Amino acid sequence: MPHIAVRELSKTFEVPEREGGLGAALRSLIIRKRRQVRAVDQVSFNIEPGEVVGFLGPNGAGKTTTLKMLSGLLHPTGGSASVLGHVPWRRESAYLQQISMVMGQRSQLNWDLPAMDSFLVQLAVYRVDSQQGRQTLNELIELLDIGRVLRKQVRTLSLGERMKCEICASLLHRPAVLFLDEPTLGLDLTMQDRIREFIRQYNRQHGATIILTSHYMADVTALCQRIIVIDHGRILFDGSLALLGARLAPFKVISIDLQQDADGYAFDRLGQVIYHEGRKVTLRIGKDEAPAVTSRLLADLSVLDLTIQDPPIEDVIRQVFAGSAEKTSAT
């Protein structure tokens, strides 16, 4: 049985709107105009136990709205969902004790108290056995390397330290399902790597099912073997990263480093020139054309180094979004 089963889940918001100015403000007191905004539009997917799934999309795509419905914070307009056998928006105690949601830049810690006090409150709220709670707390402190900040007032912590404490507080009850909404937002590269490594270890040790949203593709490529791409409330793709690249980006990227300048050489006849400065050139070409283009470059030029790579996953995702936007504007 899947840990998460979603069937035609939809959410529509009613948004008030008016023109600017005093006259429009006075008229809105009598007649208020409203507009229907469909944030999530008949979304369906299953997530198996222990899967780490990347949930990707541009701003306003419906990612956070979907996670809020699955965590029980929002009621859907239509459709159904089951998480660990529970209907999320019923907010049953047995369900809430098995899930957790971490939202970047959203704090659940008391800023005027040391982090340890918030941890103890969390253990009490979830009624975690004292021995198990102490064991879990010690384990998380070690994994996240936050022993030095436990006695500091939360407001004095750096963003990275606070984010690690937020994650610690969210996992003290050992949730079986974890919703991560931009968990590395605003962190430096070193701290991002540490958070990713922790999430990977937590999934490996406890078999937790994880849905991750992020604008950092390094988060996705490091943690997720499967991704779901959503835009304008609809799912555009559900599958592996490799399959996405093969299906939507059937091209290769060739980077060459020349022994001498090749001014006047018609690189644009071989493919799309992405970069050309001095003796370094990067081309985008069709997959089927890669062998022929490579042979041509080696025959025509004094090549010091040549590499052939798949396109960066950021480019692939960007292409998905661009195609979705074109379809939306066309309709």
KACOR-V789876 format. One record per backbone hydrogen bond with DSSP energy under -0.5 kcal/mol. NH is the residue of the N-H (numbers start at 0). CO is the residue of the C=O. E is the energy in kcal/mol with one decimal. If there is no record, write none. Layout:
nh=NH co=CO e=E
nh=NH co=CO e=E
//
This chain:
nh=2 co=46 e=-1.4
nh=3 co=46 e=-2.0
nh=4 co=81 e=-2.8
nh=5 co=44 e=-2.9
nh=6 co=79 e=-2.8
nh=8 co=42 e=-2.8
nh=9 co=77 e=-2.6
nh=10 co=39 e=-2.2
nh=12 co=36 e=-3.2
nh=14 co=12 e=-0.7
nh=14 co=34 e=-3.2
nh=15 co=13 e=-0.5
nh=16 co=32 e=-2.2
nh=24 co=20 e=-1.7
nh=25 co=21 e=-2.4
nh=26 co=22 e=-2.5
nh=27 co=23 e=-1.9
nh=28 co=24 e=-0.5
nh=28 co=25 e=-1.1
nh=29 co=26 e=-1.3
nh=30 co=26 e=-2.9
nh=31 co=29 e=-0.5
nh=32 co=16 e=-0.6
nh=32 co=30 e=-0.6
nh=34 co=14 e=-2.6
nh=36 co=12 e=-3.1
nh=37 co=35 e=-0.5
nh=38 co=10 e=-1.8
nh=38 co=36 e=-1.0
nh=39 co=10 e=-1.7
nh=40 co=232 e=-2.9
nh=41 co=39 e=-0.6
nh=42 co=8 e=-2.6
nh=44 co=5 e=-1.4
nh=46 co=3 e=-2.5
nh=50 co=47 e=-1.9
nh=52 co=50 e=-0.6
nh=52 co=209 e=-2.8
nh=53 co=225 e=-2.5
nh=54 co=211 e=-3.7
nh=55 co=53 e=-0.7
nh=55 co=227 e=-2.8
nh=60 co=57 e=-1.8
nh=65 co=61 e=-1.9
nh=66 co=62 e=-2.3
nh=67 co=63 e=-2.5
nh=68 co=64 e=-1.8
nh=69 co=65 e=-2.3
nh=70 co=66 e=-1.9
nh=71 co=68 e=-0.8
nh=72 co=67 e=-2.3
nh=73 co=67 e=-1.3
nh=76 co=9 e=-2.4
nh=77 co=9 e=-1.5
nh=79 co=6 e=-2.4
nh=81 co=4 e=-2.6
nh=82 co=85 e=-2.7
nh=83 co=2 e=-3.0
nh=85 co=82 e=-1.8
nh=87 co=85 e=-0.7
nh=89 co=86 e=-1.8
nh=90 co=87 e=-2.0
nh=94 co=91 e=-0.7
nh=95 co=91 e=-2.5
nh=96 co=92 e=-1.7
nh=97 co=94 e=-2.1
nh=98 co=95 e=-0.7
nh=99 co=176 e=-1.2
nh=101 co=178 e=-2.9
nh=102 co=100 e=-0.5
nh=103 co=101 e=-0.5
nh=103 co=180 e=-3.1
nh=105 co=102 e=-2.1
nh=106 co=104 e=-0.5
nh=110 co=108 e=-0.7
nh=112 co=109 e=-1.4
nh=114 co=148 e=-0.5
nh=114 co=151 e=-1.2
nh=115 co=149 e=-2.1
nh=116 co=113 e=-0.9
nh=117 co=113 e=-1.1
nh=118 co=114 e=-2.0
nh=119 co=115 e=-2.2
nh=120 co=116 e=-2.0
nh=121 co=117 e=-2.3
nh=122 co=118 e=-2.2
nh=123 co=119 e=-1.8
nh=124 co=120 e=-2.8
nh=125 co=121 e=-2.2
nh=126 co=123 e=-0.9
nh=127 co=122 e=-2.3
nh=132 co=128 e=-3.6
nh=133 co=129 e=-2.3
nh=134 co=130 e=-2.0
nh=135 co=131 e=-2.9
nh=136 co=132 e=-2.7
nh=137 co=133 e=-2.4
nh=138 co=134 e=-2.1
nh=139 co=135 e=-2.6
nh=140 co=136 e=-2.5
nh=141 co=137 e=-1.9
nh=142 co=138 e=-2.5
nh=143 co=139 e=-2.7
nh=144 co=140 e=-0.9
nh=145 co=140 e=-1.6
nh=148 co=145 e=-1.4
nh=149 co=145 e=-0.6
nh=149 co=146 e=-0.5
nh=151 co=148 e=-1.4
nh=153 co=112 e=-2.0
nh=154 co=110 e=-1.9
nh=155 co=152 e=-2.0
nh=156 co=153 e=-1.8
nh=161 co=157 e=-2.8
nh=162 co=158 e=-2.5
nh=163 co=159 e=-1.9
nh=164 co=160 e=-1.9
nh=165 co=161 e=-2.5
nh=166 co=162 e=-2.1
nh=167 co=163 e=-2.2
nh=168 co=164 e=-2.6
nh=169 co=165 e=-1.7
nh=170 co=166 e=-1.0
nh=170 co=167 e=-0.9
nh=171 co=167 e=-0.6
nh=171 co=168 e=-0.6
nh=173 co=170 e=-1.9
nh=175 co=97 e=-1.8
nh=176 co=97 e=-1.9
nh=177 co=208 e=-2.9
nh=178 co=99 e=-2.9
nh=179 co=177 e=-0.6
nh=179 co=210 e=-3.1
nh=180 co=101 e=-3.5
nh=180 co=178 e=-0.6
nh=181 co=179 e=-0.7
nh=181 co=212 e=-2.3
nh=184 co=181 e=-1.3
nh=186 co=183 e=-1.8
nh=191 co=187 e=-2.5
nh=192 co=188 e=-2.0
nh=193 co=189 e=-1.7
nh=194 co=190 e=-2.4
nh=195 co=191 e=-2.5
nh=196 co=192 e=-2.4
nh=197 co=193 e=-2.1
nh=198 co=194 e=-2.5
nh=199 co=195 e=-2.5
nh=200 co=196 e=-2.2
nh=201 co=197 e=-2.8
nh=202 co=198 e=-2.4
nh=203 co=199 e=-2.0
nh=204 co=200 e=-2.7
nh=205 co=201 e=-2.4
nh=206 co=202 e=-1.6
nh=208 co=175 e=-2.8
nh=209 co=50 e=-2.9
nh=210 co=177 e=-2.2
nh=211 co=52 e=-2.9
nh=212 co=179 e=-2.8
nh=216 co=214 e=-0.8
nh=218 co=215 e=-1.2
nh=219 co=215 e=-1.1
nh=220 co=216 e=-2.8
nh=221 co=217 e=-1.7
nh=222 co=218 e=-1.5
nh=223 co=219 e=-2.8
nh=224 co=51 e=-0.9
nh=225 co=51 e=-0.9
nh=226 co=238 e=-3.3
nh=227 co=53 e=-3.2
nh=228 co=236 e=-2.6
nh=229 co=55 e=-3.1
nh=229 co=227 e=-0.5
nh=230 co=233 e=-2.5
nh=232 co=60 e=-2.4
nh=233 co=230 e=-2.0
nh=235 co=228 e=-3.2
nh=236 co=228 e=-1.4
nh=238 co=226 e=-2.2
nh=240 co=224 e=-0.8
nh=243 co=239 e=-2.0
nh=244 co=240 e=-2.1
nh=245 co=241 e=-2.2
nh=246 co=242 e=-2.4
nh=247 co=243 e=-2.6
nh=248 co=244 e=-1.7
nh=250 co=248 e=-2.4
nh=251 co=284 e=-3.0
nh=252 co=308 e=-3.0
nh=253 co=251 e=-0.5
nh=253 co=282 e=-2.6
nh=254 co=252 e=-0.5
nh=254 co=306 e=-2.4
nh=255 co=280 e=-2.8
nh=256 co=304 e=-2.8
nh=257 co=278 e=-2.8
nh=258 co=301 e=-2.9
nh=259 co=301 e=-0.5
nh=264 co=261 e=-2.0
nh=266 co=264 e=-2.0
nh=268 co=265 e=-1.3
nh=269 co=266 e=-1.8
nh=270 co=266 e=-1.1
nh=271 co=283 e=-2.3
nh=273 co=271 e=-0.8
nh=273 co=281 e=-2.3
nh=274 co=281 e=-1.6
nh=276 co=279 e=-2.3
nh=279 co=276 e=-1.9
nh=280 co=255 e=-2.1
nh=281 co=274 e=-2.9
nh=282 co=253 e=-3.0
nh=283 co=271 e=-2.6
nh=284 co=251 e=-2.4
nh=284 co=282 e=-0.5
nh=286 co=249 e=-1.7
nh=288 co=285 e=-0.8
nh=289 co=285 e=-0.7
nh=289 co=286 e=-1.1
nh=292 co=288 e=-2.6
nh=293 co=289 e=-2.5
nh=294 co=290 e=-2.2
nh=295 co=291 e=-2.2
nh=296 co=292 e=-2.5
nh=297 co=293 e=-2.3
nh=298 co=294 e=-1.9
nh=299 co=295 e=-2.3
nh=300 co=296 e=-2.2
nh=302 co=300 e=-1.2
nh=303 co=256 e=-2.7
nh=303 co=301 e=-0.5
nh=304 co=256 e=-1.8
nh=306 co=254 e=-2.5
nh=308 co=252 e=-2.5
nh=310 co=250 e=-0.6
nh=314 co=311 e=-0.9
nh=315 co=311 e=-1.5
nh=316 co=312 e=-2.6
nh=317 co=313 e=-2.4
nh=318 co=314 e=-1.9
nh=319 co=315 e=-1.8
nh=320 co=316 e=-2.3
nh=321 co=317 e=-2.4
nh=322 co=318 e=-2.2
nh=323 co=319 e=-2.0
nh=324 co=320 e=-2.6
nh=325 co=321 e=-2.0
nh=326 co=322 e=-1.9
nh=327 co=323 e=-2.3
nh=328 co=324 e=-2.5
nh=329 co=325 e=-1.9
nh=330 co=326 e=-1.6
//
